[in-house]
Amino acid sequence: MAKIKKAKGKTKPEKKAGKKYIYFFGKGKADGNGEMRALLGGKGAGLAEMTNAGIPVPPGFTITTEVCNMYYENNKKIPDAVDKEMLVYVKKLEEVTGKKFGDLNNPLLVSVRSGAKFSMPGMMDTILNLGINDKVVEGLAKLTGNERFAYDSYRRFIQMFSDVAVGISKHFFERKIDELKEKKGVKHDVELTAEDMKTLVKQFKEIYKKEKGVDFPQDPIEQLRIARNAVFNSWMNERAITYRKLNDIPHNLGTAVNVQTMVFGNMGDDSGTGVGFTRNPATGEKVFYGEYLTNAQGEDVVAGIRTPKPISELEKEMPEVFRQLREITSRLEKHYRDVQDFEFTIEKKKLFMLQTRSGKRTAKAAVRIAVDMVKEGLITEEEAILRVAPNTLDQLLHPVFDPKVKLNIIAKGLPASPGASSGRVVFTADEAVEWAEKGEKVILVRLETCPDDIHGMDKAKGILTARGGMTSHAAVVARGMGKCCVAGCEDLKIDEDNKQFLVKGKDIVVKEGDWISLDGSTGNVILGKVPTVEPKMEGEFGIFMKWVDKMRKLKVRANADIPRDAKVARNFGAEGIGLCRTEHMFFAEDRLPHMQAMILAHDEKGRRDALDKLLPMQRSDFEGLFATMEGYSVTIRLLDPPLHEFLPKREELMSEIVTMKANNTTTTNNEIIKKALELVPEGKNDLEKAEKLLHRVEELHEFNPMLGHRGCRLGITYPEISEMQARAIFEAAANLIEKGKKIVPEVMVPLVGFLKEFIDQKKIIDETAKKVMEEKGVKIQYMVGTMIEIPRAAITADEIAKEAEFFSFGTNDLTQTTLGFSRDDSGKFTKVYIDKGIFEKDPFQTLDQEGVGKLVDIAVKAGRSTRPKLKLGICGEHGGDPASVEFCHRTGLDYVSCSPFRVPIARLAAAQAAVKEKIEKKGKKTKERDK
Amino acid sequence: MAKIKKAKGKTKPEKKAGKKYIYFFGKGKADGNGEMRALLGGKGAGLAEMTNAGIPVPPGFTITTEVCNMYYENNKKIPDAVDKEMLVYVKKLEEVTGKKFGDLNNPLLVSVRSGAKFSMPGMMDTILNLGINDKVVEGLAKLTGNERFAYDSYRRFIQMFSDVAVGISKHFFERKIDELKEKKGVKHDVELTAEDMKTLVKQFKEIYKKEKGVDFPQDPIEQLRIARNAVFNSWMNERAITYRKLNDIPHNLGTAVNVQTMVFGNMGDDSGTGVGFTRNPATGEKVFYGEYLTNAQGEDVVAGIRTPKPISELEKEMPEVFRQLREITSRLEKHYRDVQDFEFTIEKKKLFMLQTRSGKRTAKAAVRIAVDMVKEGLITEEEAILRVAPNTLDQLLHPVFDPKVKLNIIAKGLPASPGASSGRVVFTADEAVEWAEKGEKVILVRLETCPDDIHGMDKAKGILTARGGMTSHAAVVARGMGKCCVAGCEDLKIDEDNKQFLVKGKDIVVKEGDWISLDGSTGNVILGKVPTVEPKMEGEFGIFMKWVDKMRKLKVRANADIPRDAKVARNFGAEGIGLCRTEHMFFAEDRLPHMQAMILAHDEKGRRDALDKLLPMQRSDFEGLFATMEGYSVTIRLLDPPLHEFLPKREELMSEIVTMKANNTTTTNNEIIKKALELVPEGKNDLEKAEKLLHRVEELHEFNPMLGHRGCRLGITYPEISEMQARAIFEAAANLIEKGKKIVPEVMVPLVGFLKEFIDQKKIIDETAKKVMEEKGVKIQYMVGTMIEIPRAAITADEIAKEAEFFSFGTNDLTQTTLGFSRDDSGKFTKVYIDKGIFEKDPFQTLDQEGVGKLVDIAVKAGRSTRPKLKLGICGEHGGDPASVEFCHRTGLDYVSCSPFRVPIARLAAAQAAVKEKIEKKGKKTKERDK
């Protein structure tokens, strides 16, 4: 929740004598350092850190966050002394760079950027090229020999300055550009000439004068003062305030202002710009990895308009720069102890690092990098564990193409995001959504993607583009989504109008709706549908997960109802079954009739007859589960859903009866109903039978089935059901124990709210166990416990734990009852709730820790107060959600149980929780020692 | 909950030296006293107390509860020393009474009864006449000059002893009696002669011998030993164990055995037996009140076979005995400081008190007696408050016959239980149930009632009997039920076979189904239906309620949706409205169409148009409520139920559509649906309209409406609804404030679970209030608060209280969500739950203090932690349940709110809670002081 924290007291707005308000960086030395985020902001501290590390960073200075607060306390004015101090540092900057503000021969140009303690994207735009004026622009033209570049820079500066610093709408300027292009009959900005740029500069200055009433400022210092104040003003703009509220950032932190020398990669063929990674962000391989363009500005690379060259070519073109870049970036990697994603500019063979940050990576890469770095001694195993986001593991758990299948590879692009998938070709994002909603698997094929395509990318099974590199929009987004992507596949000729693509040099036409397959790990584009096989947990992943398992304290089990799921779970490292929903067995075609017969029976005898038929089926189900999970605990929940779920729907029966009557017939044509009617012995004809069946359905009908006759309430009213299920469990266990297997059944009573409910069911279970053990002459070690899934159970957990040997938190139902939300119905308002910020996250996905979590915590403490060795687990969907797993760790549960595919995610989340706790404790100890 | 407490350690089974195990009472002096309930049991302590108070009680002795425990620890044997001690006391008893066991001339006969610390009805039957044997019976015959009496007593003794002490089925004996009656051609026991009794005695002894293999014991001491041990054995019989479990009575308390001299009221016309009250139990009047029979045994009075004489006649028949009885009973009343319900026997002009206890009474009597006793200086006002069971007040709040109506009184009986009611005549309990279930009001008319009639009495509006007195079964049960009863109406000739009754001396025949009316306060039986008027809160009741109001700390409000109910509530002393359910206003015929139009609207504009039409109606509703409750707070809850409740039922629409289609028509004949279809503008015909309406109904359909789109979720998704309601509230308030009235609106947001939900709605309410105040130029003092009705709200109450100015616990929904029970559906298992003892009481009637109550307590503490002056109330049904009101007092709420008719009950319950707390505190202080 956003809390607005206010400044505790006022600092005096005057500059304090001797106090430093501006920090310089440049020439290998900075006044500040990386620790000073509060004072210099994140960006300023980072620039200081890099400078100190000997990284060639364009020099500059940072005006501190304290100045920002002074600015506000001083009625939005900068104290004179601070302003004077700034002039001192401008001078220093001129000295260090050898450039001068307003110097025609060697002008100093700077960028001005905000930078708060915490990153606040979108708070303020950057102003580039500050320092240009009517004269400097000419000097710049001369200096670069590129008049178009100089005037283009000037017009960009006027545009940015006007928009960002003084609030003149961009619109005015864009219209002028459009008018000019129209007049000249050209399409793109690049087609405009130097003369055109001069015209635009003239027009832009006129706009400025018209809007502001004064001329565009020609004095670079005045430009700087205005820009600096604009940055401070931006701290209190609405976007920033909202962002801070949403992210719980105090308003009194203030922002710093970073003033940094501009460098230019477009000063000729000895200049250039590029981006790169210290390791491959897709595979994690330790190879220097990147792309660059000569004589270009940074945005040209990212925009994907010119296809950039691989960084290896830089070695040939500018060997010294390349060597320096390699040396710097590996130093950066060591310094920050993580893969770096860096931006650089070469200005006349001189290398400048513009930015470096931890690189985004695929899960595969994250695991490999983490493991490699441990091997290299760069990080510890514990740090490695924290380096992989649990949810991303999902990417590694899904199928790859069956290696035994011969692939019809029709093209090869860049392996931009790993994974393997098949789908039918569509050519627009809208179509991708449309087809996907009809249940089709689709591959989105685009020349290149842009943010407008996101919704289609989200629905597609894979993305294929003809243009753009490994850092293109398509590649970045697909990796973020954990979705397979092949990018820059230049052999494709995409014909969007005719909804088809050709493969160059081959006689292949792929039309909309045709099946293709993508391998995001190789870049292969394959014709047709390709079967996939399960991934294996080996190599780096295997090593990584061993560390994970060593570190975590929480056990991880799986929710599985059938042996097949249990097998998947065990392969993924599940240490038992936390929830087997026995009712899923009753819905099978061969069982449903017996279940229905039981429900329709008039008395206990009738019910027992039907249950007798179900007994051997349940027993064999349990045998399968037990055998698969041999050696581990298997928690089996007794029948939970209301009985009407097993009968035909009330409305259908009603309609069918009305129809029969209206048609004056006594026979139904509805096959499903006809089948169900076979179970109704009384009644001469379908109509009579249907009416009798409807009568029973009506009897069982509930207004709120979620809060109705279900859970242990069934077993209490029909003890014979619990008895049959207990018998099936213990007979299955006995049969396997006889064969020498180690079987550990845990019988779970659902929906308990009162101790006496539990006692009632436990008695049946214990008596049945005793009987079966006597009959079979076998000893079975078992436990009887309960779900904690309604608030009363949590509140009275101390009572319930007197009898229950384990608790399993059923956080799905506990969320429904604690929040008073039916999961099936809350869709009607959840969207509005998320839009209005009432929910931060869907409480059915991530545990509501303030509400439901508090109840869990109460129950854990109360339960252990009467039974210190109470076994505690969670079996709701939340058991596979990393944030919720962390909560479970902190609350002291023994295990989490989740769906089989989330088992590795839960394992990692559990390990991270343990590592974080360890770090916190260490931090506390250090603090205490330091006192 | 029944807890089985075990003895902490074993006491040695041997009699400890010098320790006393038997306590004597008789001749004005007892070894024990009234405080020794644990040792002597309730009955034994009472007998000692009465003896010490100089009351003529038949002498006897009590074998202590310790002996019972020794008996069990000693493998069901009485230690010899105790047995010897018993013989000593038998001797003492013989001395005191001048009678002797086995003495032919003056035999000692005793009764043997169990008596534990807590009354356990039905644990063991009594054995009377112990001491008779083949010789004594002859002496008894001589002594009483009544051979029949002597042999009748003997055969009764054999029968009781055999059944109770040695476990021979009653059946054997009853069969013999039946055989004899048949043989003699008589119907009733009383028609059997002395000779017949002799025959029976012979046969009974034969049965005993046949079943037990030994002769019927002739030695009175042996009889006594067997009977004594039988009493101890009965402590562990199944009935007793179950009773203790259900009532949370420890099993190690043991029972005492009371051996008491028999006295006989059937020793001639100078003997007699009777029962009475020290004040009138129906009206409370201070008149000596009772009935007796000469030459009769106690059971003859209670059985209602002979109609007893009023006690005033005893004054004429035996003036000295009468004087003594008056003196003793008024002493008893003073001693116990309460009305006494006593039993007495006169044996040859000698008076014995057999029992005395606090008398059951009607609410009217309870109030009058309490008030009188305060005036008499017998009890304090605080004690008086505790003397009236809150729920019984209900009897005083219901209508009486309109005094302006001329009554056609056809007969007059005893005014056995007050109240006035009309109903149709039925003659059997089964018919009463049958008719009542068809919705008929019935008066049950019986010759006399018996326990088999209870189910019919429960369903009847009133009970009329032709036989029996004020203490007959009908009278006692009806008073307990708070139901009107006229008993002993001897003018009636009931002809059950022809289902009619005649009135003697009048030419009136009342047939089954005819309307009659009963006035239980006068005994009048009236022909036809009589209108009733509301009762007035005056006289003693008024005085009593003034004391109540003086003492209580909780305020009492009413739940009322319309001015009529508010008026009733105010008359009953309500101090405001705690819950006005605004949706009840929308169901009115003139409003429903607008509500439906709002729901069917496609957009906000459509909804606002419909709401505009509802606004003036709501405003006038609120004006009425405010005006009625002027000066008090009125809490208005915003719209709560899911919207589909306002539309036709889904199943009905479906059926109607299927019917139209099957009949090949597009027009419906269903009037209700036709009316609803008027609101559907689109669609050519009924069928199309119905399909469109069904579509919307389907959209709104919910699986669990209780947990669905309702409460504040409506106001958040459709803010215009909250806005309209807030406007109606504030406009209504402003209109009345303008007229100088004091109006205190409290706006209540329902179903809040998240602070942000509340903030969202509060903003709308505050903004609307501000607007209305500006428009009207009026200042309105109002509060905005919330219902606490889902567990999350209770758990996060500290957060919610930051913004909410009051909480009202909606314990209906809070019970549903905390227990995970839908109130509408729980009927399917509640009966089983009560049968199995899982529920002690229906949690929807009496607050589940361990579960729901704990959440309330958490919320109260949390809420006050962030807002110390938070106003707290309850508005669920529990607000009128005395036990729950006491809980609210203890938990520190400010008020309870209940249905208007329960307001006086809640006031009294609140006062009792305050008194109890005061007593407890005093007790604690005394304890502390005594340390």
Interface residues (C-beta under 8 A of the other chain):
Chain A: M1 R650 E651 M654 S655 V658 T659 K661 A662 N663 E702 F703 N704 P705 M706 L707 G708 H709 G711 R713 I716 T717 L751 G753 F754 L755 K756 E757 D760 E789 I790 P791 R792 I795 T796 E799 D813 Q816 T817 T818 L819 G820 F821 S822 D824 D825 S826 K828 F829 V832 Y833 K836 G837 I838 F839 D848 E850 G851 V852 K854 L855
Chain B: M1 R650 E651 M654 S655 V658 T659 K661 A662 N663 E702 F703 N704 P705 M706 L707 G708 H709 G711 R713 I716 T717 L751 G753 F754 L755 K756 E757 D760 E789 I790 P791 R792 I795 T796 E799 D813 Q816 T817 T818 L819 G820 F821 S822 D824 D825 S826 K828 F829 V832 Y833 K836 G837 I838 F839 D848 E850 G851 V852 K854 L855
